[in-house]
Amino acid sequence: MTQYDEIGARYEKSKTTAAFSAVDTYSLERELGDELRGAALDLACGYGFTTRLLAERGAGPVRGVDVSAAMVRLARQVEQRLGQGIEYVVSDVAAMPVLGVHQLATAVYLFNYAPTRAALRAMFGAIRANLDHRGRLVAIAPNPSPFPEGNWDRFDVTVRARVPAEEVPLLKAAFLLDEPVAFEFYEWRREDLEQAARDGGFGTVDWRPLATPPADDRFSAALWAEYRSAPVSSMMICRP
Ligand SMILES: C[S@@+](CC[C@H](N)C(=O)[O-])C[C@H]1O[C@@H](n2cnc3c(N)ncnc32)[C@H](O)[C@@H]1O
């Protein structure tokens, strides 16, 4: 059982309401543009939020991969309703087989679940093996947390504890919904992710700051200015 088997549909609520998720989605949409072509693979697809976005923008075939059978079940239920032709696969990305040759891979909050350097390297290796030699991987990964001096509460996610370990600290965190939903993830540094990407077969790695959406009734310009000065996450773009 994975932690997301337990979290299940409550994650959908966070994805659609949290300030940090609004930044992720806005930035991803800007990076991908409106017109995609060719096969696309969404890693750590969860209930299929990003996967559907790829299909809506014209990619095809589109596949989503997640280690949580419960999350994939939710994604397949939506697919049954919408009929976008998305195929969902239950697999640990670190052990993912070659599913096809893809022009694009997305990974929104995958790498922070790799518990070891070997697993991190295996994830990048498996993604590379599924990408065309002119393809690209667009990932969103959390920045190291400011905890305990600071926190991300105002962006609707909080870190409650850091458990030191030999390879990578474990962060105990929660999505801040009406009832907070606890989860845990690993605090990889940028250098660790870059090294694993190169070891996994990627030739170039670029980092981009996330872009904040226009202010609206839910999120003020002041909140977005704060986000830009202490961003929760960054975009990582890797090419073979
Ligand atoms: C925070 S959710 C992100 C879901 C989706 N990318 C999104 O942004 O809505 C993290 C997802 O990563 C999945 N996950 C964690 N470890 C994984 C692994 N080793 N392989 C595949 N999926 C994994 C979890 O099951 C969960 O669905």
The ligand as a Tripos MOL2 file, in Angstrom:
@<TRIPOS>MOLECULE
LIG
   27    29     1     0     0
SMALL
NO_CHARGES

@<TRIPOS>ATOM
      1 C1          1.6410   14.7270   -5.2100 C.3       1 LIG1
      2 S1          0.9620   13.4560   -6.2500 S.3       1 LIG1
      3 C2          1.1340   14.2110   -7.8490 C.3       1 LIG1
      4 C3          0.1510   13.6880   -8.8460 C.3       1 LIG1
      5 C4          0.1290   14.4480  -10.1710 C.3       1 LIG1
      6 N1          1.4210   14.4540  -10.8190 N.3       1 LIG1
      7 C5         -0.3750   15.8500   -9.9710 C.2       1 LIG1
      8 O1          0.3970   16.7860  -10.0170 O.co2     1 LIG1
      9 O2         -1.5840   15.9980   -9.7180 O.co2     1 LIG1
     10 C6          2.2960   12.2980   -6.2780 C.3       1 LIG1
     11 C7          1.9950   11.0200   -7.0440 C.3       1 LIG1
     12 O3          3.2230   10.3170   -7.2010 O.3       1 LIG1
     13 C8          2.9280    8.9520   -7.1660 C.3       1 LIG1
     14 N2          4.1810    8.2180   -6.9370 N.ar      1 LIG1
     15 C9          4.9480    8.2170   -5.8220 C.ar      1 LIG1
     16 N3          6.0280    7.4210   -5.9970 N.ar      1 LIG1
     17 C10         5.9430    6.9310   -7.2600 C.ar      1 LIG1
     18 C11         6.7560    6.0560   -8.0280 C.ar      1 LIG1
     19 N4          7.8750    5.5380   -7.5240 N.pl3     1 LIG1
     20 N5          6.3640    5.7440   -9.2860 N.ar      1 LIG1
     21 C12         5.1920    6.2540   -9.7910 C.ar      1 LIG1
     22 N6          4.3920    7.0870   -9.1110 N.ar      1 LIG1
     23 C13         4.7570    7.4320   -7.8670 C.ar      1 LIG1
     24 C14         1.9120    8.8510   -6.0420 C.3       1 LIG1
     25 O4          1.2180    7.6300   -6.0450 O.3       1 LIG1
     26 C15         1.0480   10.0630   -6.3200 C.3       1 LIG1
     27 O5         -0.0430    9.7590   -7.1510 O.3       1 LIG1
@<TRIPOS>BOND
     1     1     2 1
     2     2     3 1
     3     2    10 1
     4     3     4 1
     5     4     5 1
     6     5     6 1
     7     5     7 1
     8     7     8 2
     9     7     9 1
    10    10    11 1
    11    11    12 1
    12    11    26 1
    13    12    13 1
    14    13    14 1
    15    13    24 1
    16    14    15 ar
    17    14    23 ar
    18    15    16 ar
    19    16    17 ar
    20    17    18 ar
    21    17    23 ar
    22    18    19 1
    23    18    20 ar
    24    20    21 ar
    25    21    22 ar
    26    22    23 ar
    27    24    25 1
    28    24    26 1
    29    26    27 1
@<TRIPOS>SUBSTRUCTURE
     1 LIG1         1 GROUP 0 **** ****
